[in-house]
Amino acid sequence: MFWSIGIALGAGFGTQIWSTASRALWSHTWQITLLGWVVYLLLTSAERNKFRPILTATLLSWMFFVRPTSAVSILCVTAFVLISHPRAFVTFASTGVLWLMAFFAYSLAVFGKLIPSYYSAPGVTPNIGRIPVALTGDLFSPARGLLVFVPIVALILYLVIRFWRTLSVERRALARLALVAITIHAIVIAAQQPWWGGSCYGPRLFTDVIPWFVLLAILGVAGLLDQRGQVDTILRRRVGAIGTVLVIMSVMMNAPGALSWSTMEWNLKPISVTASPPVCGTGAIRSSWRGCRPATSR
């Protein structure tokens, strides 16, 4: 019960679900709701050996309807289904194709084109050479760093790695899926401009993969609790204590974004992040509160 409550509270109040997704009707809001349902279906199918291809494909399709970056999770889950549930793949893929055709038909009727302009990402300029600097900023920047605003992520990754061998084959497959989806998503958002997510609070662009981190937390804790013996009891107590501290820190970091209007001002004062965005070189990151030095206006 303690661990379940900790994961639920950490996910609900110690991540961007509270500080970003709950503040307005972002596309993130719908996307993480749908992905959370997909993660639940995948986890229950691994535990009960009952996969639901039509429902899973439908939820993934709806994810793409509300947010184009969902394509990363969709492709990863599709590959997972092909490998882990080959007999259900045709049904799964057919459902996805039908929803995609419906999406094209709607876009043609409303926008006069197969893909709405939003999906062609106007103003977003991919740049592979920017990835090392941007990825470091996305993870460690004092204003946008995932590990700064959600430090519990570090413990989650530790638990999954520490107890990898104790996980069942099915659970390892799910953990691998989550890790791959998170990694690819991190690379995609690091390659785009602006990598800092514009005017927002914290690592907004990482909001899309919070359900995958929750899955990793569930699997990591399951691996921890499967251990037996005096040494493992001590380890559980230490992990519980450290996890409690990190959850509290994560909640405290996300609370201002949810409760204080003044936090939005840091995107405007002393210099607007849109009018004078950070400038990153190809070498080491320039030191500043945004992870790179602000551009000087001419």
HELIX and SHEET records of a PDB file:
HELIX    1   1 PHE A    2  PHE A   13  1                                  12    
HELIX    2   2 GLN A   16  SER A   19  1                                   4    
HELIX    3   3 SER A   27  ARG A   48  1                                  22    
HELIX    4   4 PRO A   53  VAL A   66  1                                  14    
HELIX    5   5 PRO A   68  SER A   70  5                                   3    
HELIX    6   6 ALA A   71  SER A   84  1                                  14    
HELIX    7   7 PRO A   86  ALA A   88  5                                   3    
HELIX    8   8 PHE A   89  PHE A  111  1                                  23    
HELIX    9   9 SER A  117  SER A  120  5                                   4    
HELIX   10  10 ILE A  128  ARG A  130  5                                   3    
HELIX   11  11 ILE A  131  PHE A  140  1                                  10    
HELIX   12  12 LEU A  146  PHE A  149  1                                   4    
HELIX   13  13 ILE A  152  ARG A  162  1                                  11    
HELIX   14  14 TRP A  164  THR A  166  5                                   3    
HELIX   15  15 VAL A  169  ALA A  191  1                                  23    
HELIX   16  16 ARG A  204  VAL A  209  5                                   6    
HELIX   17  17 ILE A  210  LEU A  225  1                                  16    
HELIX   18  18 GLN A  230  LEU A  259  1                                  30    
HELIX   19  19 TRP A  261  ASN A  267  5                                   7    
SHEET    1   A 2 PRO A 278  VAL A 279  0                                        
SHEET    2   A 2 ARG A 293  PRO A 294 -1                                        
END                                                                             
